[in-house]
Amino acid sequence: MILLWPLNKGTDDVVKILRRKDVEEIVGLSRSTIYKLMSTGAFPRSIRLGPRAVGWRLPDIEAWIEFRASDVG
């Protein structure tokens, strides 16, 4: 599920927010690996959406993928 999240109050600017399962599918990593990488600073931090919900900003995930791709080749 992709959510739209306002960037600034009073503007129409939004950023897409990915839920955990979407992030797992996009990056090809398991939940435990994602959280392990987050704890070392090697993966974008999640943002809290509610008491029991987190998500990742799509631009952060895209930047991480680009960084990994440039690191490989």
C-alpha positions, -999 to 999 in steps of 0.1 A, spaced: 0 0 0 13 34 -9 1 64 11 3 100 3 17 121 31 17 160 32 52 175 32 42 208 47 10 220 63 -9 244 41 7 231 8 -4 206 -18 30 189 -18 29 152 -8 54 124 -6 46 88 -12 49 66 19 56 28 15 45 3 41 68 -24 52 56 -52 29 60 -29 -1 95 -20 10 104 -57 14 91 -64 -21 108 -34 -37 143 -39 -21 141 -77 -19 151 -79 18 134 -95 47 119 -76 76 147 -86 99 174 -76 75 157 -42 69 156 -35 107 191 -48 112 204 -24 85 184 4 100 200 -1 133 234 3 118 224 33 97 228 14 64 191 17 55 166 46 56 148 51 89 111 45 90 86 72 101 58 66 125 24 68 109 4 59 140 7 39 172 14 6 155 22 17 119 54 28 102 63 36 67 92 47 45 94 77 23 96 66 -13 124 91 -22 145 76 6 141 41 -6 148 52 -42 180 70 -31 191 39 -12 186 17 -42 206 41 -64 234 42 -38 235 4 -37 235 2 -75 264 27 -78 283 8 -51 281 -25 -70 291 -13 -104 
